[in-house]
């Protein structure tokens, strides 16, 4: 999905069946990870090796630190892959964070929810996301140890353990010329 949102893939649903073009090249790169998955560092290396002029940044650590990283990177306009697990379980799951929901107070935006695309859920019907993860307690002195993860048919407490920000490398600026 990140490849499609960044304009690198035209039809992400057909990457495995394409014989030529960017989808075929992408599939050849990701095929070794298709059934086994990838660590966040392997994902970052893969993103870098695709040659799409992207700069992946990995953040791992405590839930609150990962959530702060996600909010900061989304606020800067970057897509973020978030790795999480449910409380009391060790099975990890990755989703694509595409935006923030929150409250605007004057000039200050206070985010409270990450808007997500979850590949294991149904497609987002006439909406921009199909899952949500509460940010919870990022204000000074209030650090949350978990988040609430909500989809159309699932709600649970989860812990974010890492994330990969997908930054587009800035194109070199050219000198401006005056028009006559």
Secondary structure, 3 states (H helix, E strand, C coil): CHHHHCCCCCCHHHHHHCCCHHHHHHHHHHHHHCCCCCCHHHHHHHHHHCCCCEEEEEEECCHHHHHHHHHHHHHCCCEEEEEEEECCCCCEEEEEEEEEEEEEECCEEEEEEEEEECCCCCCCCCCCCCEEEECCCCCCCCCCCCEEEEECCCEEEEEEEEEEEEEECCCCCCCCCCCC
